[in-house]
Amino acid sequence: MPYKDPQKQREWNRLWIRQKRARYMQGKKCEHCGSEENLENHHKNPATKESSRIWSWRKERIEAELAKCIVLCRDCHNKVHRPVKHGTTYMYSKHGCRCVDCKAANAASWKKYGAKAKARWRKKKAQL
């Protein structure tokens, strides 16, 4: 029976979907590292993906979509989709890499930032 209050209905739907997903993930491990925490589905071939919001679908359709997937933990899933490359400011700032390439990328980024800041300052000074 549907709730009259839309907020209660949304909360019930969230709980229902969360439980359905948790039941599926129970007893599963990451196929890359073996972790049992923060598990996610990864589509082996993104071209065959219908959607990642599958948990409200009927059982047969969910099973068909999950057949196209493997289970990965969040860290391994991020590594697959967003491989970290040396020579980037992200690697320098977030991962603390201090290799020659990452240092050079960080220095170039700050140099570019400084040039933009100077240009803004000159423009502001000219307007006064």
N, C-alpha and C positions, 0 to 999 in steps of 0.2 A: 504494500500500500504506500503510495507516495506521500511524502511529507507536505504539509501545507506551507511550512516555512522553507523558502529556498536555501537559506543558510544551512539548515539541518540536513537537507537533501544533499547538498554539496559535500558536507562533512561525512555523511554516510557513504557517498560514492567514493570519496578519497580513502576511507577506511577499507571498504570492500576491495578496491583495486590494490591497495597496499597488502592486504591479506592474501589475495590471489597471487600476487607477485612473490611474496615471501614463501608461500607454499611451493611454488615452482622452484625457487632458488634453494630451498632446504636440502641439505646434503650435497650440494654441488660445490665444485672447486674451480678456481681459475685454471684454464687449460694451459697457460704459459708458466705461471709460478706456483700454482697449488694453493693460493690463498683462499680463505673462506669468507672474507670480509669485503664489503662494498662491491658485490657482484653486479655485473651488467651484461646485457646481451650485445654481441657484436655480430653484425651481418657479414658473412664471409664474402659475399658479392653484393656491394651496394646497389648495383643495377637492378637486382631482384627484390629490393626492399620495398614493401608497400608503405609501412609506417613503423615508428618506434613506439607509438601509443597503442599497444595491442591488448592491454589487459581488460578492457571493457568489451572486447569482441566475444563471439560465441566460441565454445571450446574447439571445434574443428578448425576454425579459421586461425585461432591462436597457435594450435599445434602445427599448422601448415607454415606459419610465419617463423615459428621457433625452429623448425627443421632447417631453415636457412641460416641459423645463428650458431655461434659458439659462446660459451660463458667465459668472460674475462673479468678480473678485478678492475677497479677504476684506474689504478696506476698503469696496468698493462694496456687497457683500452686507450688511455691517453697517449701512451707510447706508440701505439699503432696509428692513431689519427694525427697526433701532433709530435712527430719525432723532434727531439731537441738537437739543434745544430750548433756547432761551434762557430764563433765569429758573429754572434748576435748579442745585442744588449740584454735580451732575456736570459741567455745562458750566464752572462756576467752578473746580473743583478739577482736573479732568482735562484740560480744554482751555485753561485759563488765561484765560477770557473775563472781562473786567472791565466789562461793560456795566452799566447801572443795574439792570436786572432780575436779572442773575446775582449782583451784589453784594447786592441786597436778599434774594434767596433764601438766600445764604450767611449773611448776618446773622441771618435768621429761624431758620435751622437751628442756629446757635450759641446763639441765645437759648433755643430749645427745649431744647437739650442742657444748657445752664446751669441751667434750671428743673428738669429731671429730676435733675441732680446735686445741687442744693440739697435737693430733696425726699428723695433717698436719704440725704444727710448728716443731715437733721433726723430722719428715721426711725431711723437708726443711733444718734444722740445720745439720742433718747427711750428707746431700749432699754437704754441704760447706766444 
